[in-house]
């Protein structure tokens, strides 16, 4: 008799939990659904002005930014609130700069940003608290960070479809583009050439004959940052425009390709327009 009572009790419990599961499944199925393509672009490390810097040559204790492009590529449909989270791991060698207010990050009207330490790294979480409109097709989200120690690590980001709250169930059209990562290296200050701005810049060989490039070198100091190079012929006609990113080097090659024989002028500009140099060379 006792055995039958126990079996009956177990059956009632099984029916109770099965009913709860069934009710939850019905409730979930009754919610409206939407399909979009939540996506993350390629992560980059930039300077304070937003210019991309070499991720393999970050100076220890330097303050930089990480850029994470956030996209909604299914035009015409919003990503519903409570359906998604973005998680960004800074790796073991970076931390948020103490002066940076995480609530000031881009898309703050839609994502509630927070930070926590998780498995030896700082993890930033963005909880989607308002519908992300279909008009948000590409937004770069920046976080001000600080290189905390030497070594190599990786920044990783994930656009997670969680459906953790909210009245609409989200399905992702393409789950293969929800992740992005960037390997980086933080170096000791002593390994970086601590020279100032380049001085006494010259070009060689000059004249140049068979080769399709010249070298640009500084007698003192180093080139560091983004530079624009504008090539003009003897008539003042602009022949080409090039862009280079340099990191603590005192010379670099400028490849001009195939050009006609004649005299040329190179206008070398710092990307922030703080420096400008005019160089002349001749092509035989």
URLINRA-V370113 format. One record per backbone hydrogen bond with DSSP energy under -0.5 kcal/mol. CO is the residue of the C=O (numbers start at 0). NH is the residue of the N-H. If there is no record, write none. Layout:
CO|NH ; CO|NH
This chain:
0|4 ; 1|5 ; 2|6 ; 3|7 ; 4|8 ; 5|9 ; 6|10 ; 7|11 ; 8|12 ; 9|13 ; 10|14 ; 11|15 ; 12|16 ; 13|17 ; 14|18 ; 15|19 ; 16|20 ; 17|21 ; 18|22 ; 19|23 ; 20|24 ; 21|25 ; 22|26 ; 23|27 ; 24|28 ; 25|29 ; 26|30 ; 27|30 ; 31|168 ; 33|170 ; 35|37 ; 35|172 ; 36|72 ; 38|70 ; 43|66 ; 44|52 ; 45|64 ; 46|49 ; 50|46 ; 52|54 ; 53|56 ; 54|184 ; 56|58 ; 57|186 ; 58|61 ; 61|63 ; 61|146 ; 63|144 ; 64|45 ; 65|67 ; 65|142 ; 66|43 ; 66|68 ; 67|140 ; 68|40 ; 69|138 ; 70|38 ; 72|74 ; 73|76 ; 77|79 ; 78|131 ; 79|82 ; 81|164 ; 82|161 ; 82|162 ; 83|127 ; 84|159 ; 85|125 ; 86|157 ; 87|123 ; 88|155 ; 90|121 ; 92|147 ; 92|148 ; 94|145 ; 96|99 ; 99|101 ; 100|103 ; 101|104 ; 104|107 ; 106|109 ; 106|110 ; 109|128 ; 109|129 ; 110|112 ; 111|126 ; 113|124 ; 115|117 ; 115|122 ; 117|120 ; 120|117 ; 121|89 ; 122|115 ; 123|87 ; 124|113 ; 124|126 ; 125|85 ; 125|127 ; 126|111 ; 126|128 ; 127|81 ; 130|132 ; 131|78 ; 132|135 ; 134|136 ; 135|71 ; 138|69 ; 138|140 ; 139|141 ; 140|67 ; 142|65 ; 142|144 ; 143|96 ; 144|63 ; 145|94 ; 145|147 ; 146|60 ; 150|185 ; 152|183 ; 154|181 ; 155|88 ; 156|179 ; 157|86 ; 157|159 ; 159|84 ; 159|161 ; 166|31 ; 168|33 ; 170|35 ; 170|172 ; 173|176 ; 174|177 ; 176|39 ; 177|158 ; 179|156 ; 181|154 ; 183|152 ; 184|57 ; 184|186 ; 185|150 ; 186|59 ; 187|190 ; 188|191 ; 191|193 ; 192|194 ; 195|221 ; 198|218 ; 198|219 ; 199|218 ; 201|216 ; 203|214 ; 207|283 ; 211|255 ; 211|256 ; 213|253 ; 214|203 ; 214|216 ; 215|251 ; 216|201 ; 219|198 ; 221|197 ; 221|223 ; 222|248 ; 224|245 ; 225|270 ; 226|243 ; 227|268 ; 228|241 ; 229|266 ; 230|238 ; 230|239 ; 231|264 ; 232|235 ; 236|232 ; 239|230 ; 241|228 ; 243|226 ; 243|245 ; 245|224 ; 248|222 ; 249|217 ; 251|215 ; 252|254 ; 253|213 ; 253|255 ; 256|258 ; 261|282 ; 262|233 ; 263|280 ; 264|231 ; 264|266 ; 265|267 ; 265|278 ; 266|229 ; 266|268 ; 267|276 ; 268|227 ; 269|272 ; 274|269 ; 276|267 ; 278|265 ; 280|263 ; 281|206 ; 281|207 ; 281|283 ; 282|261
